[in-house]
Amino acid sequence: MPQTSTSPEPKEESFVDDTGYPDGGLRACLVVVGVNTHTAQVFQAYYQLHLLKNETPSAMSMALTFGLAIFMGRLFDNGWFALPAALASVCLIVFTILIGECVEFWQFLLCQGFAVGLACGVIFGPTLAIVSHWFKRRRSTALGIVAAGSSGRWIIVPILVQRLIPQIGFRWTLRVLALFLFFTTGIMNLCLRRRLDPIHTSGGIFNFAAFKSKPFYLYTLAVFVCFFGLYTLLTYIDVSATSAGIDPSFDVYLLSFANAASGVAAGSMSVMIPGTFLAAILTYAWPYAKDLGSLVAIAIMYGFASGVFLSLQAVPLIHMGSIPDVGRRIGTLFSVLAISALAGPPISGAIAGRTGGYVAVGWYAGSVIMVALGLLWYVRYLMTGKIVGGRF
């Protein structure tokens, strides 16, 4: 198990999955504890309402969270994890501090959008693949716990930002968040370990062979389409609340409500489908919510609904091929969805800017989620042979 900077020696290609998954125990539990995700998106409302209020909403959403996933998937399958994760953790902390020194839009774009986003891309994909090394029968449960831990950090960060910025300013708030990241990424680097030996898999960085599988390419298409609309409500609910007259001192809590609810969601693809349907309906309804009570209700329900999709999007891929190639499959998916995750919120922002509101935005985002829902349902049918019933 390579954990140093020396190059690992991969074994020949093998697709034997009977590898004695622990499905529990101290080390497997530490792996779940160690999984950590980013805290980059929380500053969306603050940038748009204060620091960068003269920029269009489209420009606010430039984040390359999944930018390196395709490369990291290949590196992970070949045995690399510890060194890239450690370097990415350092970059994440350093550039979080540097965000506090930014004054121009291009500086925020470079530090927040590109540097932090790429660091998160190095960390996020392989951490999900590591969970698949340690769990099989309880894999969905383990990933659900990972999602719950992620939502916990997302609950803390918006409230922390809201409380600290008026008291100590934006610069020192970022330094406090960097300290927070130091502890969380430190735990991640101490706890996460590969279990399986590196395996040499045929093909290049991008897993073109996987697209020969109809369920795989349709599932990838479904996720790609879904991300054109899935982040819209999460990205703009704070800003739309302020536009509706909600006190800006409260609107950032809407993101915390959504993240708290997302931690409750865990299950299989049979749960993803109704969750995605609910997310679409709530996206349609969101622009018509004009009071605090309705916005809070939508935030909580949408957090639960979208949390199903976000926490389990990698699980079907684990069942669509062998474990030795799981990192590359996840990396391929994340690299494809990075395009729609990057383009979706700016498209919504452009629609909002053109129409002067969020009604058309809600119809656009809700409709693309509905298209993704139809594709998900068909993938489930291909895997189970049943329109309803069956487990996948």
PEZIBEL-V32762 format. One record per helix or strand of 3 or more residues. SS is the DSSP state (H for helix, E for strand). FROM is the first residue (numbers start at 0). TO is the last residue. Records with the same first field share a line. If there is no record, write none. Layout:
SS = FROM-TO + FROM-TO
This chain:
H = 25-33 + 40-50 + 56-60 + 68-76 + 81-98 + 104-133 + 138-190 + 207-211 + 213-242 + 247-250 + 252-261 + 268-285 + 291-311 + 314-317 + 322-354 + 358-383
